[in-house]
């Protein structure tokens, strides 16, 4: 009986200690529900041995049978649950597999650390390059700012210089015009002492030529564009001045001017002005003898071939039948021919129903 008491007591103590050890050792064990069933089974087995000790003194076998029934039921339930977990347990990797996996993980960790170190190194290099580029951009920006400031100063100086030159150029045009007018006035004063009509006419023609050039400089002085003048306005003023100089009756000789807004530079304006002066003067003096009526027409335009067309015509008596423009000895017509060549132009003269001069020259004259 003593052996039963000792053995059952030790077995009960061993059964009760197993769940306590599990719980105290691993509180994070998975399958808590399985541990609960397994613990119930162990406690039931340990309690059965205690009841065996009880029945040695008190024969309550029905209680022993009840506990054994409960233990059997819990044992069966535990066995059934273990069967479902066994397949999962069999799928667990072996130690060798775990070692291989652990080695692979360790190698990945090492690779990851090496990659991190390389990335850190690349990041540091990039930061250094970014700092260098930033410093370079700052230097470039400062250099550009300095250059922009210097260019603005230069532009301001150039602008001031241009304004100064414009003022100076206006003053030059004004003075040239005044000097030409002085020469014209001197010729006019000198002509008062000339008794010969032919010589007087030469003086008068020279005076008109000088006045035509003076008007060009006057128009340049008044123009906003100091390099070019409104040639249409200049022609009207020039022809009106000629009509006034020769005391032409506007009822007897009609004047028709067809010209748009054409801008010409000094190199073209002066030769064209002298050509118009000579041809219109010639028409006024010779085309309408004895006060006959007629018309003088002047057209000036640019064609599609980048050329200017200057046409001056009258419906007067015209030239003699044997007239040859290329062989003329008249100073005025020789001057017209010479000025036409000066502006790289061509002249065409027709003598039917009056006289018509058609001069064609390029918009830009080669020098």
C-alpha positions as CSV (number, residue, x, y, z in Angstrom):
1,X,0.0,0.0,0.0
2,X,2.9,2.3,0.7
3,X,4.2,1.7,-2.8
4,X,0.9,2.8,-4.3
5,X,0.9,5.9,-2.2
6,X,4.4,7.0,-3.2
7,X,4.2,6.0,-6.9
8,X,0.7,7.6,-7.5
9,X,1.8,10.7,-5.6
10,X,4.9,11.1,-7.7
11,X,3.0,10.4,-10.9
12,X,0.4,13.1,-10.0
13,X,3.1,15.6,-9.2
14,X,4.9,14.9,-12.5
15,X,1.6,15.3,-14.5
16,X,0.8,18.6,-12.7
17,X,4.3,20.0,-13.3
18,X,4.4,19.5,-17.1
19,X,1.8,22.2,-17.9
20,X,3.3,24.6,-15.4
21,X,6.8,24.1,-17.0
22,X,5.3,24.8,-20.5
23,X,3.5,27.9,-19.5
24,X,6.4,29.4,-17.6
25,X,9.0,28.5,-20.3
26,X,7.1,29.5,-23.5
27,X,4.3,31.9,-23.1
28,X,4.4,32.7,-26.8
29,X,3.7,29.1,-28.0
30,X,1.4,28.8,-30.9
31,X,-1.8,26.7,-30.9
32,X,-2.9,27.9,-27.4
33,X,-6.1,25.9,-27.8
34,X,-4.1,22.7,-28.3
35,X,-2.0,23.4,-25.2
36,X,-5.2,23.9,-23.2
37,X,-6.6,20.5,-24.3
38,X,-3.2,18.9,-23.7
39,X,-3.0,20.5,-20.3
40,X,-6.5,19.3,-19.4
41,X,-5.5,15.8,-20.4
42,X,-2.4,15.8,-18.2
43,X,-4.3,17.3,-15.3
44,X,-7.0,14.7,-15.7
45,X,-4.4,11.9,-15.7
46,X,-2.7,13.3,-12.6
47,X,-6.1,13.6,-10.8
48,X,-6.8,10.0,-11.7
49,X,-3.8,8.8,-9.8
50,X,-4.8,11.0,-6.8
51,X,-8.2,9.3,-6.9
52,X,-6.5,6.0,-6.9
53,X,-4.9,7.0,-3.6
54,X,-8.3,8.1,-2.3
55,X,-9.9,4.8,-3.2
56,X,-7.3,2.9,-1.1
57,X,-9.0,4.4,2.0
58,X,-12.5,5.1,0.6
59,X,-13.8,2.8,-2.1
60,X,-15.6,5.4,-4.3
61,X,-15.0,3.7,-7.6
62,X,-17.7,5.5,-9.3
63,X,-15.7,8.8,-8.9
64,X,-12.6,7.0,-10.2
65,X,-14.5,5.7,-13.2
66,X,-15.9,9.2,-13.9
67,X,-12.4,10.7,-13.9
68,X,-11.0,7.9,-16.1
69,X,-13.9,8.5,-18.5
70,X,-13.1,12.2,-18.6
71,X,-9.4,11.4,-19.1
72,X,-10.3,9.0,-21.9
73,X,-12.5,11.6,-23.6
74,X,-9.8,14.3,-23.3
75,X,-7.1,11.9,-24.5
76,X,-9.2,10.9,-27.5
77,X,-9.9,14.6,-28.3
78,X,-6.2,15.3,-28.0
79,X,-5.3,12.4,-30.3
80,X,-7.7,13.6,-32.9
81,X,-6.4,17.2,-32.8
82,X,-2.8,15.9,-33.0
83,X,-3.7,14.0,-36.2
84,X,-4.7,17.3,-37.9
85,X,-1.5,19.0,-36.6
86,X,0.7,16.0,-37.6
87,X,0.5,16.9,-41.3
88,X,1.7,20.4,-40.5
89,X,4.4,19.1,-38.2
90,X,5.7,16.9,-41.0
91,X,5.9,19.9,-43.3
92,X,8.2,21.7,-40.9
93,X,11.7,21.9,-42.3
94,X,14.4,19.7,-41.0
95,X,17.4,21.0,-39.1
96,X,19.6,20.7,-42.2
97,X,17.1,22.7,-44.2
98,X,16.8,25.3,-41.4
99,X,20.6,25.5,-41.4
100,X,20.7,26.0,-45.2
101,X,17.9,28.6,-44.9
102,X,19.6,30.3,-42.1
103,X,22.8,30.4,-44.1
104,X,21.0,31.8,-47.1
105,X,19.4,34.4,-44.8
106,X,22.8,35.3,-43.4
107,X,24.2,35.6,-46.8
108,X,21.3,37.9,-47.8
109,X,21.9,39.9,-44.7
110,X,25.5,40.3,-45.6
111,X,24.6,41.2,-49.2
112,X,22.1,43.6,-47.9
113,X,24.6,45.3,-45.6
114,X,27.2,45.4,-48.5
115,X,24.5,46.9,-50.7
116,X,23.6,49.4,-48.0
117,X,27.3,50.3,-47.7
118,X,27.6,50.7,-51.5
119,X,24.5,52.8,-51.5
120,X,25.8,55.0,-48.7
121,X,29.0,55.4,-50.6
122,X,27.2,56.3,-53.8
123,X,25.0,58.7,-51.8
124,X,28.0,60.3,-50.3
125,X,29.6,60.6,-53.7
126,X,26.4,62.1,-55.1
127,X,26.2,64.6,-52.3
128,X,29.8,65.6,-53.0
129,X,29.0,65.9,-56.7
130,X,25.8,67.9,-56.0
131,X,27.7,70.2,-53.7
132,X,30.4,70.7,-56.4
133,X,27.8,71.2,-59.1
134,X,25.9,73.6,-56.9
135,X,29.1,75.6,-56.2
136,X,29.8,75.6,-59.9
137,X,26.3,76.8,-60.7
138,X,26.7,79.5,-58.1
139,X,29.9,80.6,-59.7
140,X,28.4,80.5,-63.2
141,X,25.3,82.4,-62.0
142,X,27.5,85.0,-60.4
143,X,29.6,85.3,-63.6
144,X,26.4,85.6,-65.6
145,X,25.0,88.2,-63.3
146,X,28.3,90.2,-63.6
147,X,28.2,89.8,-67.4
148,X,24.5,90.9,-67.6
149,X,25.3,93.9,-65.4
150,X,28.3,94.7,-67.7
151,X,26.2,94.2,-70.8
152,X,23.5,96.5,-69.4
153,X,26.1,99.1,-68.7
154,X,27.5,98.7,-72.2
155,X,24.0,98.9,-73.7
156,X,23.3,102.0,-71.7
157,X,26.5,103.5,-73.0
158,X,25.7,102.5,-76.6
159,X,22.2,103.9,-76.2
160,X,23.6,107.2,-74.9
161,X,26.2,107.2,-77.7
162,X,23.4,106.6,-80.3
163,X,21.4,109.4,-78.9
164,X,24.4,111.6,-79.0
165,X,25.2,110.6,-82.5
166,X,21.6,111.2,-83.6
167,X,21.8,114.7,-82.2
168,X,25.1,115.2,-83.9
169,X,23.8,113.7,-87.2
170,X,20.8,116.0,-87.0
171,X,23.1,118.9,-86.5
172,X,25.2,117.9,-89.5
173,X,22.1,117.6,-91.7
174,X,20.9,121.0,-90.5
175,X,24.3,122.6,-91.1
176,X,24.7,121.0,-94.6
177,X,21.3,122.3,-95.5
178,X,22.1,125.8,-94.2
179,X,25.4,125.8,-96.1
180,X,23.7,124.7,-99.3
181,X,21.1,127.5,-98.8
182,X,24.0,129.9,-98.3
183,X,25.5,128.8,-101.6
184,X,22.1,129.1,-103.3
185,X,21.7,132.6,-101.8
186,X,25.2,133.5,-103.1
187,X,24.3,132.3,-106.6
188,X,21.1,134.3,-106.4
189,X,23.0,137.4,-105.4
190,X,25.6,136.8,-108.1
191,X,22.9,136.3,-110.7
192,X,21.8,139.9,-110.2
193,X,25.0,141.1,-111.9
194,X,24.6,138.8,-114.9
195,X,23.0,140.4,-118.0
196,X,23.4,137.5,-120.4
197,X,20.2,135.4,-120.3
198,X,22.0,132.2,-121.1
199,X,24.4,132.7,-118.2
200,X,21.6,133.7,-116.0
201,X,19.7,130.5,-116.8
202,X,22.8,128.5,-115.9
203,X,23.0,130.2,-112.5
204,X,19.3,129.6,-111.9
205,X,19.6,125.9,-112.8
206,X,22.6,125.5,-110.5
207,X,20.6,127.2,-107.7
208,X,17.7,124.8,-108.2
209,X,20.0,121.8,-108.1
210,X,21.5,123.0,-104.9
211,X,18.1,123.7,-103.4
212,X,17.0,120.1,-104.3
213,X,19.9,118.7,-102.3
214,X,19.3,121.1,-99.5
215,X,15.7,119.8,-99.3
216,X,16.9,116.2,-98.9
217,X,19.0,117.2,-95.9
218,X,16.1,119.2,-94.5
219,X,13.9,116.2,-94.7
220,X,16.5,114.0,-93.1
221,X,16.8,116.6,-90.3
222,X,13.0,116.5,-89.7
223,X,12.7,112.7,-90.1
224,X,12.5,110.3,-87.1
225,X,14.6,107.8,-89.1
226,X,17.8,109.7,-89.7
227,X,18.9,107.2,-92.3
228,X,15.9,107.6,-94.6
229,X,13.3,110.2,-95.7
230,X,9.7,110.0,-96.9
231,X,10.5,110.4,-100.6
232,X,6.8,111.0,-101.6
233,X,6.6,114.0,-99.4
234,X,10.0,115.2,-100.7
235,X,9.0,114.9,-104.3
236,X,5.8,116.9,-103.7
237,X,7.7,119.7,-102.0
238,X,10.4,119.7,-104.7
239,X,8.0,119.9,-107.6
240,X,5.9,122.5,-106.0
241,X,9.1,124.5,-105.4
242,X,10.0,124.2,-109.1
243,X,6.5,125.3,-110.2
244,X,6.8,128.3,-107.9
245,X,10.3,129.1,-109.1
246,X,9.3,129.1,-112.7
247,X,6.0,130.9,-111.9
248,X,4.0,128.2,-113.6
249,X,0.2,128.8,-113.9
250,X,-1.4,125.8,-112.3
251,X,-4.5,126.3,-114.5
252,X,-2.3,125.9,-117.6
253,X,0.0,123.0,-116.6
254,X,-1.6,120.3,-114.4
255,X,0.6,118.3,-112.0
256,X,-0.2,114.7,-111.2
257,X,1.9,112.9,-108.6
258,X,1.3,109.2,-108.0
259,X,3.6,107.9,-105.2
260,X,3.0,106.0,-102.0
261,X,5.0,106.0,-98.8
262,X,8.5,105.2,-100.0
263,X,11.5,105.6,-97.8
264,X,14.9,106.3,-99.4
265,X,18.3,106.8,-97.9
266,X,20.7,109.6,-98.7
267,X,22.5,107.7,-101.4
268,X,19.3,107.3,-103.4
269,X,17.4,110.4,-102.4
270,X,19.9,113.0,-103.7
271,X,20.4,111.4,-107.1
272,X,16.7,110.8,-107.6
273,X,15.9,114.3,-106.4
274,X,18.4,115.8,-109.0
275,X,17.0,113.6,-111.8
276,X,13.4,114.8,-111.0
277,X,14.6,118.4,-110.8
278,X,16.2,118.2,-114.2
279,X,13.4,116.4,-116.0
280,X,10.5,118.5,-114.5
281,X,12.4,121.7,-115.1
282,X,13.0,120.7,-118.7
283,X,9.3,120.0,-119.2
284,X,8.3,123.3,-117.6
285,X,10.6,125.3,-119.8
286,X,10.2,123.5,-123.1
287,X,7.2,121.2,-123.3
288,X,4.5,123.9,-123.3
289,X,5.5,126.9,-125.5
290,X,3.5,130.2,-125.7
291,X,1.4,129.3,-122.6
292,X,-0.2,126.2,-124.0
293,X,-2.0,123.9,-121.6
294,X,-0.8,120.4,-120.6
295,X,0.0,117.9,-117.9
296,X,3.2,116.8,-116.1
297,X,2.8,113.3,-114.5
298,X,5.2,111.7,-112.0
299,X,4.9,108.1,-110.8
300,X,7.2,106.3,-108.4
301,X,6.7,102.8,-107.1
302,X,8.5,99.4,-106.4
303,X,7.8,96.4,-108.6
304,X,7.8,92.7,-107.7
305,X,11.5,92.3,-108.9
306,X,12.8,94.4,-105.9
307,X,13.2,97.4,-108.2
308,X,12.1,101.0,-108.1
309,X,10.3,102.6,-111.1
310,X,10.5,106.3,-111.6
311,X,8.4,107.6,-114.4
312,X,8.2,111.3,-115.5
313,X,6.2,112.3,-118.5
314,X,4.4,115.2,-120.1
315,X,2.0,115.6,-123.1
316,X,3.8,118.7,-124.5
317,X,5.5,119.2,-127.9
318,X,8.2,116.6,-127.3
319,X,11.7,116.3,-128.7
320,X,12.6,116.8,-132.3
321,X,12.3,113.7,-134.6
322,X,16.1,113.3,-134.9
323,X,16.6,113.6,-131.1
324,X,19.0,111.0,-129.6
325,X,19.1,111.0,-125.8
326,X,22.5,109.3,-125.7
327,X,24.1,111.9,-127.9
328,X,22.6,115.0,-126.4
329,X,24.9,117.9,-125.4
330,X,22.4,119.4,-123.0
331,X,24.0,119.6,-119.5
332,X,20.7,118.7,-117.7
333,X,20.0,115.5,-119.7
334,X,23.7,114.5,-119.5
335,X,23.3,114.9,-115.7
336,X,20.2,112.7,-115.8
337,X,22.1,110.0,-117.6
338,X,25.1,110.2,-115.3
339,X,22.9,110.1,-112.2
340,X,21.0,107.1,-113.5
341,X,24.2,105.1,-113.9
342,X,25.3,106.3,-110.4
343,X,22.3,104.5,-108.9
344,X,22.9,101.4,-111.2
345,X,19.7,102.2,-113.1
346,X,18.5,102.0,-116.7
347,X,16.7,104.8,-118.5
348,X,14.1,104.5,-121.3
349,X,13.0,107.6,-123.2
350,X,9.9,107.7,-125.5
351,X,8.9,110.8,-127.6
352,X,5.3,110.0,-128.8
353,X,2.6,112.4,-127.7
354,X,5.1,114.2,-125.5
355,X,8.1,113.0,-123.6
356,X,8.3,110.1,-121.1
357,X,11.3,109.1,-119.0
358,X,11.2,105.7,-117.3
359,X,14.1,105.0,-115.0
360,X,14.5,101.6,-113.4
361,X,17.0,101.0,-110.6
362,X,17.4,98.4,-107.8
363,X,16.1,99.0,-104.3
364,X,19.6,98.5,-102.8
365,X,22.3,100.1,-104.9
366,X,25.7,98.3,-104.9
367,X,28.6,100.5,-103.9
